[in-house]
Amino acid sequence: MTARRAPVAGRPVGDAGGGWRVVTLGDVASTMDEARRLAESGAEDGTVVRALLQTGGRGRLGRSWSSPPGNVYTTVILRPDVATARAAELSIVAAVATADAVACFGGTVTLKWPNDVLLEGGKISGILLEAVTEGTRLSAVLIGIGVNVASRPDLPDRRTARIETADAESVFAALLDALGRRYRQWLREGLAGIRMAWLARGPAIGAPITISQGSGSPGTGRLDGRFAGLDPDGTLVLALADGSTRRVASGEVMQ
C-alpha cells in the first residue's frame, strides 16, 4: 500500500504554542525513518509524523515494535537550542508526557526507567529517542512514541496492555496536548519538575530492581540493587548491596 500523505493544515493540533504540524501517512516502514528524512530536509520544530500502520516499527535496543492498525504510531521532530548532551533528558520528558496522556483514560499508570509506560502493570507504550546532528551540533531530536489502543502484542517476557476506553484519534490528541505542555515546561525550567513527576509514577525508593546493560540477551551485564532515585539529569541511581551507589545512564530495567 502506498503511503498516504495528508498534512493537517490550517489548525493547531495539541497544546503546543502555535500548534503541531502533523503529517499523517498510511502504510510506512517506520515513522522514525520518515521523520529523520524530513528533519534532514529542514522540517520545522514541532513537525509530527503519524502513521496508521508500520511495517518496520522499532523500539529500544533494536527490537521490533508490533504495529497493526488502530494504535498510535508517531514521531515528533523537535529542535531545542541546547547542547547535544542534554538531548537525552527528552526521554524522561516524553515518558512523563505519555503517562499523562494515558492517565486521561483511566487506570493506574506507572513508569519503568528509562521510558516505559505501564497501565495496570502492563507495558502500553514504547518510546525511542534519536538525535540528528550536524558535526557536533544538535540539529534535531526525534521522539518516537507508540501507544497500544485497539490491540496489544502478546510477548513471552512481559505483560502488555492497551487503552480500552478510547480510540486512537482521542489518544493521539491527548498525547500531543501532554507532550506540548511537558516540552514547554522543560524549555522553561529544565528537568527538575518533570523529574519529580517521573518519580511520582516510578518505583518506590528502596524497591529491588535488576538492570541489564548488555546489547544481547537479558542478563548480560546484569546489575542488582535497589532504586535510589534519579539524578538531576535523569540518570538512574542504583543502591548496591555493599552500600555504594552507581549511576546508570543506559540499560533496561528487567521485570
N, C-alpha and C positions, 0 to 999 in steps of 0.2 A: 504494500500500500504506500502510496506517495505521501510524504509529509505535507500536512495542510498548514499553511502559514496564514494565520488570521490575527494580525495585531489588533489589540484593543486600543482604539484611538478615541480622543475627544473626552475622556473622563478619567479622573484619578481612580486607581484601584488600591484599596487598602488605605491605611492611615500613615502615609509616609511623606509628609510635607506636600510637595507638588504632585505626588502620586507615582505609582509604579508604571513603567511602560511594559506591558505584557505582550509577549509573542506566544500564541497558542499553536502548537503543532499537533499533527495527528499521530503518525507512527514514526518514531525515530529510534536510533540505536541508544542514545543517551542524551539527556538534557545537559549534562556536563560537557559533552563534546560539542553540542550546538552552542552552548554559552561561551565556551572557550573560543570557538570560531568567531562569534560575534564580538567578544571582548577584544580579540586581536585585530578586529576590523574597525575598532573605535566605538563600539556601542557605549551608550551613556551609563553613568552611575544610576542604579535603580532599574535597569533593564531586567526583566524576568522572562525566562524561557519555561513554558509549561508544555508537557506532552500528555496526550490522552493514553498513550501506550508506549512502552520502551521495549526494544528487543535486545538491548545490551546494557541494561542498567547495572551500575556497580556501586558497591559500598566500600567501607573501610577495609584495609588490608587485602585489597584485590578481590574481595568476594563479589559474586554476582548478586543483584537485587531483583527479586521476582517482581515483574511489572505488568500484571494483567490490567485490562480496562477497569475503570471505576474507582481507582485510588488516586492519590495526589502525587505527581512527579514534577518537580520544579527545580530550577537552578536560578539563583539571583546573582547578578553582577553588581558588585559594589566597588567603588573606587575611593576608599578613605585616604586622606592625606596623612599617613602615619608611616613609621619605619616598618620595614618588612618583618622584623621580629615580633611586632605587635599583631600581625595578621592572625596568628593562632588564637588570640583572645576571642575572635569571632566564632570559634567553635562553641565556646560557652554561651555567647550571646544567642546563637542560633538554637542551642538546646533549650535555653530558658524560654525563648520566644515560641518554640514549637510546643513546649509543655503548656505555656499559657493558652495557646490555641486549642490544644487537645482538651484541656480542662473546661473549656467553654461548653462541651457536650456531655459533661458528667463523668463520674467515676474518679477513682484515685489515681493521680498521675505522679510518678516519681521519676528521678533521673539517675542514670548509671554513668559514671565517668568513662570517657570524656564527654560523650554527647548522645548516648542512647536515651530515648524517651520510652517509658513504660506506662501502660494502662492496666491497672489491676494486676501488676506484676508481669505482664506480657509485653514484649517489645512491639511497639506500634509504629515507630518511626526510626529511620536511619538518616544520618547527616554526614555529608562528605565535604571537606574543605580543600580547595586547591588555590594556589597563588599563581598569578600571571605576572611575570617580572620582565623588566627591560634592563638588562645588565644587573646592577644591584638594587635598582629602584623598583618598588612595588607599583605595578600598573593597575592591577585589579585583584579582587578576591572573589572566587566563585563558591557559592554555598549551595550545595545540592541537598534537597530535602525530599524524602518520600514518606508518605503517611498512609497507612492501611485504613481503607474506608469500606469499600464493597467486599473486599476479601483480604485474607491474611495467608501467608505461606505456612506450611507445616514443616517445621525444622526439627531435626533429631536432637539438637543440642540446646534448645532454648524454647521457652514459651513465646507465643506471639499473640497479638490482639488486634482488634480493629474497632473503629468507631461505628457503632450500630445505630446511632440516633440521628445521623445526618447523611447528606450526600457529599460528593467530592467538591461540588461548587461552593457549598457552605464552608467546608473545612478549608478550602483554598483561600477564600476571602478572610476567614478568621486568622489564617496563618500570615497573610500579608499585613493585616492590621497589627498583629502582635510583633512581627519582625520589624515593621516600621517603627513602632514605639521603642522597642529594645535597642535598635540600632541607633536611633537618635539619642537615647539615654547614654549609650556607650560613647558616642561622639562628644557629648557634653561633659560627662562625668568620669569616663574611663570605666574600668571593670568592677569597681567596688560594689555598687548597688546590685549589679547583675550577679556578681559572685555570691552575695548574700541570698538572692533569690534562688540560685542553684543549690546552695547549702540547705535551704528550707525544704527542698524536694529530694535532696540527696540522702545517702545513708547516714545513720546516726554516728556521731563521733564515738569511736571505740568499736564500731562494728567490724567483725573479721572480713577481710577481703583478700582475694588472690588475684594477682596481675600476671598476665602472660605478655612478655615483651618480645617474643620471637616472631619472625615473619612466617614461620612454618606452622605446624600444628599446635593447638593449645597445649600449654605445659612447657613449651620451650622458653627458657629464661624466666622461670616461674619465681614470683615474689609473694611470700605470705606475710601478712601483717594485719594491722588494724587501721581503719580510716582515721586520720588525724586532721582532716580539713583540706582546704585549698589555699595555696599561696596567692598573693595578690594578683599574679598573672594567670591564675587558673591551673597551675601545676598541682597535681595531687601530692599530698603529704602522707606517707605511709609510716606508721609506727612499727618498728621491728621488735622481735622477741628479746633482743639484747638491750632494749631500752633506747636505742638510737632511732633516728628518723631518716627517711630517704625521700627526696623529691623525685617524682616520677613524671617526666614530661611526655612520654609516649608509651603506649601499651594498651591492653584490653583487660578490663575487669571481668573475670570469669564468674558465671553464675554457679 
